[in-house]
Amino acid sequence: ACGFMTKPIKEQSQYNFLIDYYSCFILLSGSGFYYTTDNKKIPIDVGDCVQRIPGVRHSTEVFPDGNWLEFFISFGRSTYDYLCSLNLLPIDTPVRKVK
């Protein structure tokens, strides 16, 4: 799956989120925070790429100014495992600062 998603209000934040597939998004406008499993708070800004690693609990918090717009892509666990085996996904950090 892929597409664009707006999240204009804080209630669209996702807390303690856990999925069994890979997903990532690039933040096109807006800002927020990513929280790691151990509750490390990482700012998310325009241009950042945020990864949702299968089986890793995390949270994304939307700054509720109505500006959040992301482009996301998601694919199954087997594709994720294959791309990791080829070292094509940077899994060392969930938020890649593009700036």
Secondary structure by P-SEA (a helix, b strand, c coil): cbbbbbbcccccccccccccbbbbbbbccccbbbbcccbbbbbbcccbbbbbcccccbbbbbcccccbbbbbccccaaaaaaaaaaccccccccccccc
